[in-house]
Each structure stands twice: as C-alpha cells, then as structure tokens.
C-alpha cells in the first residue's frame, strides 16, 4: 500500500466520522440541560407538550371538541401556574406579596400591580410562603 492509498483511507475515515457524528450524538438521548431542568420549568414544558399533542389528536379526529376543551383547560392551568411561579421566582417576592403575570383562573395577561383579574374578577393577592 502506498502513502497515497493510506492518505485516501484516512480521508475516507475522517469524512465518515464527520458525517456520522450527529447520529452518534442523537443516540445518547436528551441533553443534560433538559434532564436537570427545574421542576417548574419541566412542568411548564410537559404541559405545553401535552397541549400540542391534544391539538394534534383533535386534528387527526382522535379527540372530540368537548374532550379537547377539557384536556387543554387542565394543561393550560398547569402551564400558567408554572409560568406564574417562574415569573415570581425571577422577580423575587421583595414586597412579600406574590405577583402574577397571567391570571391563574382564566389566563388573561395582567398589568403589573393588579389585585384582581380584569377578565374574570379573580382575586390575585396571595401571601408568599
């Protein structure tokens, strides 16, 4: 075998490794960042994924409109609860009062210092633990 033949085989091996590397990485599973997500972030992601799955099932005819409404309502409440808690944790309850970005009852976006929801009238003043 000549040096040219050896260089060709090395080039082929490197090209195969370059092309196959993404396939090797995909088999390892989820990235560590996804595995170590905080519980609230994981709750939010799972609820959002469940909503998308329900939308797909309804589009495919596997889920009736009534079942879709019930299922998505439950998952929307979970997602809003997690998002609200994440927002409160990010801002920090400096005043000792938990503030919501969205109404946990109906999902309406709230102004910064709202005490009640403008959409459904739900009381928003709760004490942080």
N, C-alpha and C positions, 0 to 999 in steps of 0.2 A: 504494500500500500504506500502510495506516495504522500508527500506532505500536502499536495493539493487535495487529494481524496480525504485526508484527515481533516483539513480545514472545512471541506464541504460538509462532512458528517457533524462537525462541531456546530456549524451554522444551522444545519437542519435541527439539531437538538435544541439549540437556543431559540429558534423560531417556534418549535413545538412547545417549549416551556412558556414562551411569551403568549402564545395563543391559548394554552391550557390553564394558565394561572387563574383567570377568573372562575373557571369551572372548579378548580381545587378550592378556592375561597368560598364558593357558593355551597359546597358540601359541608363546610364547617358549621353551618347553621346561622343563628341570629348573631348580630354583632353584640359585643359586651355592653354597649351603651343601652341597647334595648332590654337586655336581661336585668340590668341593675337600675332600671327606671324607678323613681319614687312611686309609692303606692297610688297616690292621687293621679300622677301622670299616666300610670298604667291603667287606672280605672277610666280615665278620660279616653285613652286610645281604644280600649276594649269596647266602650260604649259607642264611640264613633264608628268602629268597625262593624258592630252589630247593627247599627242603623243602615250602613251601606249594604250589608248583607240582606236586611229586610227589604230595602228598596229593590235590590236585585231579584229577590224571591217574588215580590209583587209584580215586577215587570215580566217575570217568567210565568206568571199565573199560578204560582205555588201558594200564594198568600192572598186572602181576601182583603178588601179595603178596611173592613172593621178590625180584623186581626192585625193588619199593618198599623192602623192608628193606635191600637192598644200597645203593641210591641214597641213602636217607636216612641210613644209617650214615655214609657218606663225608661227606655235607654236615654232619651233626651234629658229626663230629670237627673239620671245618674251623671251624665256628661256635664250638665250645668252645675250640679253640686260639686263635682271635682274641679271644674274651671273656677268656680267662685272661691273654693278653698285655696286653690293655687294662687289666684289673684290676691287673696287676703294674706297669704303667706309671703308673697313677693313684696307687697306694700308694707306688711308688718302692721299689726294692730297697735299702733302707737297710742291711740286715744283710749284703748281698752274696749272699743266697740268694733265689731266685725262689720265691714262694709262690703256690699255685693256689687258686682259689675252688671249682673243679669239677675232678674227675678227668679228665685228657685221654684216658684209656683208656675209661672206662665212663660218664662224665658225672655221677657221684654228687657231691652237694654235700659239701664238706669242712669240717671245723672249722678255725679259724684257724691252728693250729700243727701240723697233721697232717704226718707224714713218710711215711705210707702211706695208700692209699685203703682205707676200710672196706668198700667194695663188692667190689673185685676184687684188692686187695693190691698194686696198682701203686706202685712207689717214686716219691715226689714230690720228693725232694731233688735239685735240679739247681743248678748254679752259674750265676749270671748272667754274661753275656759282658761 
